[in-house]
Amino acid sequence: MRPFGTIDGAPVHEARIEAGGGVMSASIIEYGAVLRDLHVRRRDGRRQRVVLGFDRLEDYIAHSPHCGAIAGRFANRIGGGTFWLDGQRYQLPLNQDGRHSLHGGHGFGVRPWRFVQATADSVTLALVSPDGDQGYPGTMHVTCRYTLAAPMTLRIALEATTDRATVVNLCHHSYFNLDGGTDVLDHELEVRANLFVSVDADLIPDGQILAVAGTPLDFRKPRPIRRLDAAGDRQRYDNAYLLRRDRLETGAVDDLDLAHASTLASAGSGLRMEVWTTEPALQVYDGAKLAVPVAGLDGARYGACAGLCLEPQHVPDSPNLPHFPSTVLRPRSVYRQLTEYRFA
């Protein structure tokens, strides 16, 4: 543990964990429960940083596009910033272009959490979100546990309880880059999904579920992220895929079923990362809007597509789309999400 800065006079701490004699190491800060840094060992013995991050708390507060954060109370978008639950309408902050709610408004990814438990290879952080926070009902108690597991796995376990019916959709929001290059467009990506969620111009789901076959969104077989559209412009990706969940590990960890969601690979570093999760959907964002005005880790500059987000979660705007899996959490129930990022 070490101090990482202060917010309104209150200290923000950083924890560093390690596993496998240095095969993996990670740094986590209390602000946003952010995974600030992550290194894994390559085949040639060198250590490779695989996420985007910053050296100063001030840069996270002023410039970070949710790098490494836990987004919530509802990650992604809620159309019009409103939803109905048990006959009552709830209004949320309209922090996306003044029309929609994104990542819960002033949400969990920009809040001070606190460390409540630590070992050599894991840390647990906790957060209390009071009733009415950002317009959401119910006092919610949330925990996030980061664990480095053998052989080279980052495991993220999220849990939440509430004293009143509410909605919840948490996700981990790291930008991954497996070789340290200026962009990830030549990384190869596989997404185990036949279907994606159709959206409007504001990236709000329109209720349709479409096939990836014959579209630029087809990653059923590994291929480079870089692709030109019909107009000759680079294809952009910020899409929710419905996972097939056909490659399943039953009760693998904490009695939860993990499904293979995605694989990302870099020929430059020889590293591969598989994503396994309990969640029904995967948001794939290519970081096309990245234009961070300050330097990142080791002075790196983060421009367009400097990192790729692979965010296991529920479908955006699910509270307004009853034909998708429910995101309602009620008292005496526990929200549980488990995601593993497995490197090789």
Order of alpha helices (4+ residues) and beta strands (2+ residues): beta-beta-beta-beta-beta-alpha-beta-beta-beta-beta-beta-beta-beta-beta-beta-beta-beta-beta-beta-beta-beta-beta-beta-beta-beta-beta-beta-beta-beta-beta
